[in-house]
Amino acid sequence: MEQDQELGQNFNFGSLFKFVAPSIFTFVFISIYQMVDGLFIEWYVGEMAISAINLYFPIISLFIAVGVMIGTGGNAVIVKKVGEGRHREAGETFSRVIIFTLIMGALFTAICLIFADPIMRLCGATDGNIEYLRPYYMIMCTFSIAILLQSELGILIIGEGKTVVAAVVIMIGGVLNCGLDYLFMNVFHMGIKGAAIATVIGYCSTIVYAVWFYVIAKKSSYKLEFTKPDMKEIGQICFNGSSDMVSNLAQGVTVLFMNHLAYRCFGEVGVSALAVVTYVQVLIMMIFMGFTSAVEPIFSYHYGSGNTDMRKKVFKLSMIWSLIIGAVSMALLYLLREPAVGIFFTSDSECYDIALDGFVLSLPASIFVGINIFGSGLFTAFSNGLVSGMLSFVRTFLILTACLYGMTALFGGTGLWLAWAVAELLSVAVTLLTLWHYRKRYQYMN
């Protein structure tokens, strides 16, 4: 089967990067969705309005977290079954995953719309910016099912070995989002509502392709099957993908904390500046989430097939590439710091100075975050959700929250921007110790 050929190939330094590059590109484009919204909102509504995107970030992080949890957890189970030659059972798992996602999306929509005002206030909305947040929030929450499916299906398509196809589909969605942002906000003068509608339509590009791939053309090695519910398997999938959920969800929670801390340190302009700093942080993490999402199926496949040598080889190459990509990302973003911030704010504005400081001080995290995300994702690939979730929770919530409040108390606004890099550095020690401890059980290291 084509999927077996893609995942079972003899990877080397170059071929591994060739395999993961489209996935990295895919996840970067996912992060660009919100950047594009923020950019057009700043151009056509104003600097203060951009805070609406950052205030909504904890909510969309929840949606993406659940979608990624189901996608990565389900992908590990499905690909392992494919590696074992159990294609029909893989299709049954795929069907359960889709149905469960639709149910969760409907539940999220109902809760978020019924309790809209309390949730927006919890996210840090003030009397000065809630008028910008409300229309964006209401539209995005109404279509939470589309956000969940987009996050999940992109991972499942990558699990098919279709990393290039997934990248193209996401790119189409991103271009569509940009074009519709301009049309709705500049031509039709729809304001923030136009940004939200354009984003939802962009998300649907992945869903449309998935319907064609799985249902119409039937290109997958498995297919939708009529099957009975299996809550035990759904529970295992959610548990196995919990690390990816924890990572995304904790990111949303910590952004909520950062919103409050930025307001305390800089006022409402600090919340707007924080939006740009959040963009660069999300961009860096999405680079490595794309890398990890691509290599996870490789480990799952060879875990199912019993190929120890390939697990060791891909592990070593993945660690090397994580460091290289991190260093290159930090260097490029530092060189582009002024034009990147200048896209959102004019150089003579207070927001520009605050955002530029945060942008630069966040960059050292690039060196460490790749190893941390890969380390957590590796255990997801081996269906060890407990260890994977522990690593994500400790890194993205416990250590980061402690650094945010501790360093802000000591150094004020500067500490707020440095906290992420310090937290990732401390987390590397936890990740490496855990990888060393489990090296014999999963045989990924000599």
Secondary structure, 3 states (H helix, E strand, C coil): CHHHHHHCCCCCHHHHHHHHHHHHHHHHHHHHHHHHHHHHHHHHCCCHHHHHHHHHHHHHHHHHHHHHHHHHHHHHHHHHHHHCCCHHHHHHHHHHHHHHHHHHHHHHHHHHHHCHHHHHHHCCCCCCCHHHHHHHHHHHHHCHHHHHHHHHHHHHHHHCCCHHHHHHHHHHHHHHHHHHHHHHHHHCCCCHHHHHHHHHHHHHHHHHHHHHHHHHCCCCCCCCCCCCCCHHHHHHHHHHCHHHHHHHHHHHHHHHHHHHHHHHHHCHHHHHHHHHHHHHHHHHHHHHHHHHHHHHHHHHHHHHHCCHHHHHHHHHHHHHHHHHHHHHHHHHHHHCHHHHHHCCCCCCCHHHHHHHHHHHHHCCHHHHHHHHHHHHHHHHHCCCHHHHHHHHHHHHHHHHHHHHHHHHHHHCHHHHHHHHHHHHHHHHHHHHHHHHHCHHHHCCCC
